[in-house]
Amino acid sequence: MGHSDDVSQAQPKVALPNSGDLQHEIQVLKAQLRTAEAMFTKSPQGAFVLAPSGRILAANRQAGLLLGVPVQTVTGRRLGHFLTPASQASLTALLQRVFATAERVEDDLVLLSPAERPLSVMVAAQRIDEADEAAGCQLVVTNVTTLKQAQVFLLDEVEALRHAVQEHEQRNRRLDEEVHQVVSATEAQLYLHLGRLQSYLNLHRKDVGLDGRVSSHLDTTQDVLDTTFVLLESLGRYLQARQLRLRSTSVDLNRVLAEARKALHGVLAGREVQWSSASLPTVQGDSKALQMIVQEYLANALKFTRTRERACIHVLVETTAEEYHIGIQDNGVGFNMRHKDKAFELFGRLHPCGSYEGTGLGLAVVRRLAERSGGRAWGDSKVDQGATFWLA
């Protein structure tokens, strides 16, 4: 028999861990465990470890304070016992989702303390990453009762303010209607008395005949009377603008312009007027309000071009990203831009009363209608170089 028959194959040697290294690793793991336990126990937020059934496996100090019981007494009890019925159902659904998907799930729950004082809490739950199917989930609880109370308080305040605004608006509407009724009744009485005065004036003119001195006084009286009638008509238009019920529809401004020119046909008698206009857009607005605005702008242009041999009135349009700017441009006497806002004030005048007819209410009507429609009205001009009045 040869020597080779007695020689066995060499077996690999396995290095056994040094007992000192093992002891060190054990100490590190114990330190990590103590740190994790301390972080859980001393966390400023309430924290639970829950089984899938909702049974409490562990809880920290803050959790006991939230529940209002010693933390040592909660282990083994179901967290649902400390919740309102609605929150019990929410917790069940939350745990089912956490253990089915391993996702982090958040929800709002309501805790019941021993004094039956509900606490609003926000919870965040996530399954503990372990291979064991019976592993629990960590539930972190944040007391948001004060926040919820502040939210409810703010909502109540908003509702109270909304109610106060509604009452204020209703009161303003009632006052506005009352003022309108008083002014309308006064307007009717003024028309009645002025009509009588006109009749007496006509009779008196017949009585005095051709007496030049008296006739001159009667002419002055007639001028004052005519001005008063015009003022009442302007006041009526202003009241109409205030009371007009606006209905927003698609409005073709080319048609509005044509209707406004047609309404001013009588003013054009004996005038040489050169009209021109860009193609105007279709806009959203109240057709009657737009008609009143354009007509007032055109009448204004005709009035202040009266001294020109030929009046030139051009309607132009500019487009921005948000809106259209419609302008009525004339070659009239213009005005000083330092007084541009005065033109839109009640009874505002940029020229002496005797120079041009009118009451100073026309452009005030325009601004009122523009603002009620969510738009703007303004004017640009240079003295003796015409003016452009705009609507946006």
LINKA-V636009 format. One line per field, one symbol per residue. ss: DSSP state (H for helix, E for strand, L for the rest). psi: psi as a letter, one per 20 degrees, with the letter a starting at -180 (. if undefined). burial: I if it has 9 or more other C-alpha atoms within 8 Angstrom, else O. A space follows every 10 residues. Layout:
ss = ???
psi = ???
burial = ???
This chain:
ss = LLHHHHLLLL LLLLLLLLHH HHHHHHHHHH HHHHHHHHHH HLLLLEEEEE LLLLEEEEEL HHHHHHHLLL HHHLLLLEHH HHELHHHHHH HHHHHHHHHH HLLLEEEEEE EELLLLLEEE EEEEEEELLL LLLLLLEEEE EEELHHHHHH HHHHHHHHHH HHHHHHHHHH HHHHHHHHHH HHHHHHHHHH HHHHHHHHHH HHHHHHHHLL LHHHHHHHHH HHHHHHHHHH HHHHHHHHHH HHHLLLLLEE EEHHHHHHHH HHHLHHHHLL LLEEEEELLL LEEEELHHHH HHHHHHHHHH HHHHLLLLLL EEEEEEEEEL LLLEEEEEEE LLLLLLHHHH HHHHLLLLLL LLLLLLLLLL LHHHHHHHHH HHLLLLEEEE ELLLLLEEEE EL
psi = prhhhioqqp qqppoqqphh gghghghghh ghghgghghg gjpiqppqpq rhijpohqqa ghghhhikqp hiihpiqphh hjqqghhghg gghghgggih ijqppqrpro qorhjkoqpp qpqpqpppnq hphjqaqpop ppokgggggh gggggggggg ggghgggggg ghgggghggg gggggggghg gghhgghggh ggghhhgicj ogghhghhgg hhgggghggg ghgghghghg hhipopoprp pohggggghg hghjghhipj qopoqqqrpq rprpaphggh gggggggghg ghgjjhiqhp poppprpqpa hhrqopqopr kbiarpihkh hhhjqpkppi qqhigqrrij ighhgggggg hhjjaqprqq rqpjkrqppq p.
burial = OOOOOOOOOO OOOOOOOOOO OIOOOOOOOO OOOOOOOIOI IIIOIIIIII IIOIIIIOII IIIIIIIOIO IOOIIOOIII OIIIOOIIOI IIOIIIIIIO OIOIIIIOII IIIOOOOOII IIIIIIIOOO OOOOIIIIII IIIIIOOIOO OOOOOOOOOO OOOOOOOOOO OOOOOOOOOI OOOOOOIOOO IOOIOOOIOO IOOOIOOIOO OOOOIOOIOO OIOOIOOOII IIOIIOIIIO IOOOOOOOIO IIIIOIIOII IOOIOOOIOO OOIOOOOOOI OOIOIIIOII IIIIIIIIIO IIIIIIOOOI IIIIIIIOOO OOOIIIIIII IIIIIIOOII OIIIIOOIIO OOOOOIOOII IIIIIIIIII IOIOIIIIII IIIOIIIIII II
